[in-house]
Amino acid sequence: MTATSQQLLDWVDETDRVIGRVSRNEALRVGANFRVAHLFLFNSRSEILLQQLALSRPRHPGCWGSSVAAYVASGEDYRQAIERRAREELGVGLESLERVCKTSMPEEGGTKFITLFSARSDGPFKVDSGHILKVQSLPLADVLRMRHSEPWTFTPTLVQLLDRFCVSNG
């Protein structure tokens, strides 16, 4: 088992209130409710940065995901988690971080509560190659076309967040 799989998460109830703690690996195994934070990172040309998950990943290998995704560690809040993970995955700080929306979705028998943030950065990015195959910035309109024509190339969470982002931003 990896250190990541043993990361402690807050186990939350159906209203996203903490009721205990559980390891990340155990949360998925027992169907616990937990929290994640996602980031849509835009550059100065208003293109969104997507990451393609490494082929070695056990879940959704090779799929395109959010600019940054973070399990919220026990005791962390959503904002702290996404700031931490942006440093770990891309080597960037987030000065213009804004909360976009909160949603939830089924995940391995439990519920995953998701807070989506957006920010701006032109990098440079220092990509975590153990986790990410590559990153690419694309116009949002192109990403939305891909979302509808090739949804299987995206993680399920990214599909849901793209839909919610478009509703939240008109």
Buried (B, 14 or more C-beta within 10 A) or exposed (E): EEEEEEBBBBBBEEEBEEEEBBBBBBBBEEEBBBBBBBBBBBEEEEBBBBBBBBEEBEEBEEBBBBBBBBBBBBEBBBBBBBBBBBBEBBEBEBEEBEBBBBBBBEBBEBBBBBBBBBBBBBBEBEBBEEBBBEBEBBEBEEBBEBBEEEEEBBBBBBBBBBEBBEEBEE
